[in-house]
């Protein structure tokens, strides 16, 4: 098998593809989208967050001006809430029991800018806080909810105090209880880590999946175009079919890599450039938001664990995975004799790549870190391993030996596919007439 | 140097596309590979050029197995092919580099052929922006860019207007003068007669005629008679035992058994006082030889069945 000339094919294909309008337009459009996205990521939290201090100072901000309060809890009295609402700048009208509930209801219903809060107790259902707003829409459901939530928070503390708990013990009494479920002997996973473990496999799989679908189609079209435009006859006196497909696949693979690196650079540079602007808007707002620190810490921990070997392995897996699918795409492109048949011929390719992607992605998502059979299979099946191995390494679910086994199986299948392609491609590339079926390909390989 | 094709055969499934084709080009010139559509010419060319594997036989260049990739070979395929959306200069440079040329040499050769073929004004154009004739010129330039020693031209003049056909012919003459080896496949028999000294006619994969064209023609003798005169020649021809093969405004065509029949007809015409405008006694044309051999081969095949 002679691959003489593949470098010229690689260079020509790469240069010509870079010059195409579709490549230029898609690169610019996606770069602009990425830039817009990272700017939004930086700026949006700051724009959406309330100004510093406003959360505490004006919890009842909105169009509400008067609060009617009927306390039928039997524990607290309406007067317990008066200061809270009046400090927020609202007029407070309260009563104990539910006698005035109907009156308050009618007043609020027919009035404007007022909310009626009814606090009741039922032996079966417990305590209930109901907020009612005017018919004219002057108070939004969200504003009414804020009033009810404020009353609810106050009630949680007040009832403990009324039942005899000292003020210093109240925070302990109302602190939330978190349930953690782990495998015995293993470190507990925070919510952020769980989220990263679910999202990271999806992102890494998705990147490769997009590369395979977009550029696989490009490879098939490029091979089919050379065949249908009869350029192949001119090429074949200078080089062998194997060199043509190798040069083409490597060129389009390099193109995809260049484009993705370009997108990542645009993202990183855009993020870094707009970070000062974002920080100015968000620093104070983020300071009090729970979870952001947890995510930052989890990401920091994850990235500090990535060794150069892991990065090299991931790159190798990406290249092998891309080659695996690219060889199949090139083979499919060579089976058609008319360019309009490429899309229909590529349908099995799309199905296989989707199966591979979902096989890698769904077990990760549903099994929450546990090593299920389907997930294990996805690491060693060449159809899915390019999608699952990188995330398995990144999330620490695979050790280096397991990864190596997966990579070796994938590499072995690449060699088998390459030998198969080399065997049938020469016969396919000069074939004209009906599209060659998959079964016929095996027949050609036997010859 | 010499091109030797020895007993090459190719089978597609149960169909024998080519059977024991052999010929030799021991000197530079134009060798014709002729045949009806589907006769096996393209299969033979693709095997000679190493594009297709052969079941049997060998192809030798200068006594050694042909290595088309490293050898100095040019090919103008029957079905023209260029990348429709790429600039023609990029394509020619690419084809030159694929033939192992250095970039500077390829650029120089491209400039020469663009100038020679009047393509200079289209340098920046894409292939799909050119007329069919100009695309064909680019294709010929691609075949010639590496200054090949062996040039294979499959239907080089099909679809060309008379001006461009003359341009192509002049280039073929130039290549012949430079002692290049040219294999030409063409359905235009006058073109073959104009250029070729030797030929092979293939039919259903089998060789039905092979040899030096002049010798083949001599073997037939001068059996065609074209007569044009200002009176009715047909009654006089009948007296000589001749029946007209074809009557056109430009004259009458007879098949004669020997040259004495022609002399007898001429004497009768002169004696009858007819003015003879043209009296042309000639060998059969390649077209006639071709049709005769194909018809004969078909008849023989029917007999076997």
Interface residues (C-beta under 8 A of the other chain):
Chain A: X2 X4 X5 X8 X9 X12 X15 X16 X20 X225 X226 X229 X230 X231 X232 X233 X234 X235 X236 X237 X238 X239 X240 X426 X430
Chain B: X46 X49 X50 X51 X52 X53 X68 X69 X73 X74 X75 X77 X79 X80 X81 X82 X83 X84 X85 X86 X90 X94 X95 X97 X98 X99 X139 X142
